[in-house]
Amino acid sequence: MKAWKKLSVCLLTLVLWVGVMAMPVFAEDASLDEVEVTLTTDKESYSQDEEIKATLTISNYNFIPAENISMENLIPEGYKLADGSEAVKTVESLEGEETAVLETVFVKDTTDTTPVVDNNSGETPSVVQAESSSPSTGYENSSVIWIGLTAAAGAAVLAVALKKRRISKKMLSLFLCLTLAGSLSAGISTEVRAEGTQRTIERTTTVAVDGQTLDINGVVKYDMASEPAAEDGTLIGKIGEASDGAAGVEGASIAIYSSDMLYAENTTDESGTFTQNLPGGAYRIEITAEGYLPFTIYTSVTDGETTYLETCLMIQGSEDETGTAEGTITNAIDGSGVNSASLTFRRGWNNTEYGEAVLTGTTAADGTYSAALPIGNYTMYVEKDGYISAGINIIVKQGTTGNQNGSITPILSGDSYRVVLTWGESPRDLDSYLTGKLSDGSAFTVYWNNQTVTENGEVVCSLDVDDRNSYGPETITLNTVSDEPYYYNIYKYSAGSLASSGAKINVYQGDTLVRTFNVPTDGSGSYWNVFAIKDGNIIVNNTISSSADTTYAN
């Protein structure tokens, strides 16, 4: 007897739980891949002669489109489509935050199904059923199944009570709960499937028609467009000797870290060069080579772009040795020395924030500085009110290392751009060129022989500094007035190699450094086609060639 009681209680609990979970609702929804499908009806209960309006909705909350969408409201048993209504809809594509809706009206099918008797055949008459336009989905019998399960569980409970020849209040309450669960569990079946690229989402909501339950079913199928896989960026670096940047260090070990985790390892070839494909992101690179001090450089890689490191100049010697770095900090728009600029020195290149400062100081009245430091590679972070702060890479060898120069630019007004070029000792003269159009469509080029272009009395573009004696800065300021692209490139005016020049370009806007470009170390030619500006975007070229390219951003 105890076993009977336990069994009945377990069965009762199961059916009640599932019955509640399967309770019919007025609207049902679910989602897959951030695509949400909803099925609703205009009412919860109807009479036999009332129309039933079902609304099937698909909403795409992805950044990629849903494609090849088919929507169908399945015709319930005993119903047909109302005149002018549709049960099927196709949508070619649904972009992010877009929604498609299918509204279907069903009416009672009054088709005569009275058996037809052939008096001459003598055979038992058959019943002719009206054909459904939709395939069976398996939902039709869900209510019967649930009611049957509920009845079975209730019967078990009642049997226990009868065997004891009494029905307690507790047992009666349980039986009533079972009856209620049976009446409510007309079952909602929701199925979400993903096979390959195609997704299927099925929806069911249950209504009452003259006190009888009726399942309303909808199906949505779609393909999720493939999200384009981000193309890795390419990092190219050259490891050279501090005594002669053109001389590569062969066999240097390259360890590339992402978030302090070793991501990749590489080795320089006979020219001191390495190439590494990397996902877009920030990296720390540790470089070691026999006979040289360890070298750390920080960089970032952009998906689908080639990023060139500034030529990493490795220093021979011991960390116990000291030296002095000397140079001048200049104003990028006039070449004058910047006095009283604050200087902070940290180990490594492109390091403006990691680790403690090794040394701090200020520039003299003429912008010069002198810093005694252990030999090695450093980032000198330069700050001054009214200027955009900048990190400048320097080296410190035994004795005095001169020409460790840098430039900072005053903060720009509005949306103006400023492009600042610096380089090494050779070639002696690199020339900046900027080609674009005025608002009336007329073309212009700003360079050493045409240093200012105006429109309606306002300066559109100017060559602020033209340096002809190594190092730079050479500076161009641009105020865009046209939707056409503006192209920036460098021409090698004097003898020497662009690839080994150590040239570097900083692009500023407002109070921000927006991009940095290092000269490619694997090209040949006299022109460095760097970038274009169009509609507020920087379009990267960053290649060396034999001619200027003013077409790639069109």
N, C-alpha and C positions, 0 to 999 in steps of 0.2 A: 504493500500500500504506500509506503513512503517513496518507493521508486516511482510509482504512478504520479504522486504529487510533485516530485522533483522534475519529472519529465514534462508535466503539464506547465509548470511554472517557467521552465526554460523555453519551451515552445511559445508560450504566451509572451515572454519578454522579447524574443526574437521577432515575432510578428509585429508586436507593438512598435518596436524600434524601427523596423523596415517600413512599417505602415506610415509612421510619422515622416520618415525621410522621403517616402514616395507620395506624400500628400499632394493632391492636385492644387495647382496655383493658376492664377489668372494670366501671368506672364512668366516665361522661362527664358533664361539666358545662360550662356557660358562663353568661354573664350579659348583660343588656341593661337599661339604666335602673336599675341596682342591684337588678334582679330576677334571681335565680339559679335555674336549672333543672338538675336532676340526674337521670340515668337510671342505675340500677344493677340488677344481677341477683344472685340469691342464690349463684350459683356461676359458675365460669369454663367448666366443661365438664360435659356431660351425656351420658347414654345415651339411646337412642331412646324408651324407655318412661318416662323421668323427666319430672316437671313442671318447667317453667321459671317462676320467679317474678320478675317485673319490677316495680321500684318507681320511679315518676316523682314527683319532688318539686319544688315551686315555693316559693321563699322570697323575701319582699319585704323589702328593707332600706332602702326609702324612707321619708320622713316623710308621704307621701301614699299613699292606697290604690291597689292594683291591682284592677280591677273586671271583671265579666263574663268570668270565667276558665273556659276549657274545657281539660280535660286528657284525653289519649287515648294509650293504649298500643296501637299497631297490631299486629294479629294476624299473626305470621310465616307465611310460606308453608308449608303442610303441617301447621299447628297450628290449634287451636280453643280457645275459652275453656273453662276448667274449670268444672264445675258450681258455681254460687254466686259465681263471680268476675265482675268487671265491668271493661270496657276503657275506659269513658268516665266522667268525673266533671265536674260543673260546680260552681263556687264563685262566689257573688254578689260577694264583696268580700274582699280580703286586706289588712289594715292593716299598718303598719310593724312589722317584727320578727315577723310571723306566717308560718306555713308550712302548706301543704296537700300531702297525700300521696295518690297513687293506686297501689294494689297490685293487680297483675293476675297471674293464674296461667294459663299456657298448657299444653295437653296435646296429644300427638300426635293428629292427625285420622286416624282409621282408617276413614273413609267409603269404601265399596267403589266404586272407579272402574273396574272391569272393563268393557271395551267390551260394549255390548248389541247383538246382531245381530238384525235383523228379517228372517227368512228369506223373507218374502213380498215385500220391497221390492227385493231384489237390489242395494241400495246398500252402499257401503263403510261399515262400522260407524264411529260416532263415539265419541270419548272424552268422557264426562261428568265435568267437574270440579266439586268442591265449591266453592260460592260463598264468597268472603271477605266479612266484614262491614266491612272497611276498604278504602279506595281504595288503588291502587298509589301508592307514593311515589317510585319510581325508585331505591331503595336496593338492590333485590333483585339487580341485576346488577353491583354495584360490585366484588364479589370477583372475578368472572370477568374484568372489564375489567382490574383490576390484575394479575391473574395473567397475562393475555394480554400486557400491556405488559412485564411482567418477563420472560416467555418470549422475547419479541421481542428485548429487549436482550441477554439471555443468548445467544440464537442468533447475534446479531451478533458478540459477543465470541468465541464458539466458532468461527465461520466464519473469523475472522482467524487464529485459532490453527491451524486445519486447513490453511489456505492455506500457512502456513509449515511445515506437516507436523510440528509439535511443539507440545506444550502445556507451557508452563513452569509452575513452581510458582506464580508470581505470577498468571498467567492463570487457573490452576485455582482459586486462592483467590478471585479476582474472580467467577468463575462460581458458586462455592459461595455467595458473598455474595448474588448475584442470586437464586439459588434460595431462600435464606433470606428475602430481602426479599419474594419472591413469595408465600411461605407466610404471611408476617406481614401483608401489605398487604390484608387483607380489608376494608379501608377504612372509616373512620368519617366519615360525612358529617354535619356540624353546620351548620345554617343559622339565622341570626338576621336577622329582618326587622322593620322598623318602617314601616308604612304608615298615615299619619294618626295617629289615636290608638290603632289596633290594633297589637299586637305579636305576632309569631309566633316561637317558639323550637323548633327541631327537634333531637332528640337521637338518636344511634345508638350502640349498644355491640354488640360482636361476641362470641359465645360459640362453643364447639365442641360439636357433637353427633355422637358416634361418630366423631370425627376430622374431621368436616366443619364448615366455618364457617357460622354462622347470624347474620344481622343482626337485632337487636332495636331497634325504632324507637319513639320517643315524640314527641308534639307537644303544645305548650302554646300557647294563644292567650289574650290578655288585652288590656284597655284600661287605659292609665295615666290615672288621674284627673288632670284639669288642676289644676295648682297655682295657687291663687288669686293673681292678680297683686296685689302690694301697691298699695293705693291711696295716691297721693301725699298728703302733708300740705299744708296751706295756711299760708303765712306772711303775716301782716298787720302792717304797720308804719306808724307815723305819725312824721313828721319835723316838729318844732316849733321855735320860737324859744326860746332860753334865757331871754329876757326875759319871755316870755309863752307858756307851753307850749300854750295853747289855739290859738295862731296858727300855722297850718301853713305850711311852706315849700314852695311850689309849684315844680315843675320840678327838684327835687333829683335828681341821678343816683345810682342804686343799682347797685352791682356786687357780685354774690354769688359767693363763692369756696368751692370744696370742695377740700380738700387742696392749696391754693395754685393751683388751676386755676380760671379764670373759668368759672362754671357758667351764670349768667344775668345779664341786665341789665334794669333797670326805671327808671321815672321817677315821681315823686310827682305826684298830681293837684292840683287847686286847693285841696283841704283838707289837703295835705301827706301824703296816704296812698298806699300802694302795696300790691298784693296779688300774691303769687308762689306758684305751685304748685311743690313741691319733694319729691323722695324723702326719706324719713327719713334723718337724719344730722346731722353737725355742719357749721356754716358760719361763714365770716367775711364780714361785710358792710362794704363801704367806701362811705361817703356823702359826696358833694361837692355844693356849691351855691355859686353866685357870691356873694361877699361874706361867706362863712362859713368857719370853720376846718374842715378835713377831719375826718371822724368815723368811727371804727371800732367795731363792735359784734360780739360773738361770740354765737351762738345755736345751738340745735339744733331740729330738726323731727321730729315723730313721724308715721309713716304713718297716714293716715286721720284726723288731728286738725288743728284750727286752732290755730296758735300765734301769739300776739300779742307783738310786741316791746314792751318798755318804751318810752314815748314818748321818742324821741331828741331831745335838746335841743341845738341847734346854736348855736355862739357866734360872734358877730361880732368881728372884730379881727384882730390880727397875732400870730403865734407868738412874736414877740419881747417881747410884753407879758406881765406877770406879775400874779398876784393871790393872794388868800389864801382858802382854804376853811376854814370853821369849822363844828363840829357836836359832837354828843354820841353816844357809843356806850353803849347801855343794855342792861341785863339783860332778856331777853324775858319772864321770868316774874314780875318785880316792878317793872320800869320804872326801877330804880336805875342810876346810872352805873357803868360797869365801869372800874376803875382799872388802869393798867399793862398794858393790852392792846397788843399789837404791831401796828403799822400799816405796810403796804407799798403804795406807790402805783405803778400802771402805767398807761400811756396806753390809751385805749379803754374800752369798757364790757364787763362780763362777762369781763374779762381777768384771770385769777388766775395765769397761768403763762407767757404769751408776752412775750418781750422783757425787757430789763433793767429793774429797778426805778428809777423816777425819784427817789423819796424814801422814806425810812423814818422811823418815829418811834413814840411810845407815847402813850397817853391819860394825862391827869392823874388825880388822885385822885377827882375827881367824874365821870370818863368823858369829859371834853371834850378836844378837840384843835384845833390850828391848824396848817395846812399851807400854806407859801408855794410856789407852783408856777407855771410858765408857764400862761397861760390855756388852757383846753381841757377835754376829757372824760377822766375817770380812773376806774379801779377801785381802791377802797381795800380791801385784803385784811386782815381783822381776825382775830387769833389770840390765844388765852389758854388756859392749861392748865385742863382741866375743862369747856371750852366747845367747841361745834362751830364751826369756822372758817367765816367768811362773807365773800363778796365784795360790796361795797356800791358802787353807781354814784354818782359825784358829778360836779359841774361846778365849774369855776373861772373866774370872770369877772374883769374888771378891778376892782380894789379888793377888797372883802371880800364873799364869797359865804357867807351864813349858812344855817343849817338843813340842812347836809349831814350828816344824821343816819343812824344805823344801829343795829341791835340784833343781839346774839348770844345764843344759848340754851345753858344748861348741858346737858351730855350726859344723855340720858334713860336710865332703867333699863328693862330688858326690852323688850317690844314696844310700848311706849307711843308715841303720836303727839303731836306738838306743831305747832300751826298758828299762824303769826305773820303778822299783817297790818300793813303800813305803807302810808302814802300821803302826799300833798302837803298843801298848806295848805287846799285846798277840795275837797270839803265839810269843814266843821269836824269833824263827827261821823259816822263809819262804825261800824256795829255788827256784830259777829260772832255768828252763830247756828249751833249744832250740834244736830241732831235725831236721835234714835236710840231704841233700846229696851234695857231691862235684860234680864237672863237670864230673868226670869219673864214677859217679853213686854210689860211695862208701858212706855209711851212717855214720853219726856222731851225737853225742849228747854233747852239751856243758853244764856243770853244775859244782858244787863245786869241784868235783873230776877229772874233765877234762876241764880246764878253757880256753884253746886255741886250735883252729884248723887252720892249714895252708894248702895252696896249692901252689906249685911252689914258696915257700918262702914268699908268701903273706898271711896275716892273713885273714881268711874267717869269723871266728866267735870267740868272746872272752867274757868271764865273767870278766868284768872290776872291779866290786866291789862285794864281797861276804860278806853280813852283817849277823851276827849270834846273834845279841844282840838287837833286836827290832828296829822298825822305818824305817830302810833302810838308804840310798838307796841301792838297789841291781840292778846292771846294766849289760846288755848284748848288744854288738854291732855286727851287722851282715852286711856282704857284700855278696849279693846273687851271686852265680856262676852257679846255676842250674835252670832249668824250673820246677823242682819238688817242691812241697810245703815245707815250713819251718814252723814247729809247735812250739808255745810257750805255756808253761804251768807252773803252780806253784805247788810245793809239800809242804805240811805242815809237817815240819820235827820234830817240838816239840809240846808239849801238848797245847791244846787250840782249838778254833773254827775258821775255815776259814771265815764262814759267819759273824762273829762278829769281825773280825780282823781289819776292816777299811782299808783293802788293796786297793791300787789304782795303776794303771799302766798307764804311759804316753808313747806313741809311737811317736818318732821323725824321721823325714827324712829331710836331708839338714838343712834348718834353720826354719823348721815348725813343730809344734805339729800337727800330723795328726789324732790321735785317743786317747781317754781316756776311760779306763775301770775301773769301780768300782766293787768290789767283790759282787757276788750275795748274798743277805741276806736271801735267802730261800732254800739254798742247804745244803747237808750234805755229808761228805767224805773228803778225804785228798788231792784230786787233783782238781785244778782249771784249766780247759781247756779254755784258753782265746781266742786265735786267731791263724790263719795261714797266711803266706804271700806266694802268688803264682802269678807269672807274673805281679808283681807290685801292686797287689790287696790285701787288707786285708779281709780275710774271717773270720767272727765272729762265735765263739762258745759260750763263756762266760757262762759256766755251771760248777757246782761243782759235782764231781762224785767220785767213789771209785777207779778209774784207769785213767791212762793217755790215751787220745784219739789222735792218729796220723793217722787217716783215713778220717776225714770228708771233707778234701779239695782235696782228690784224684779225 
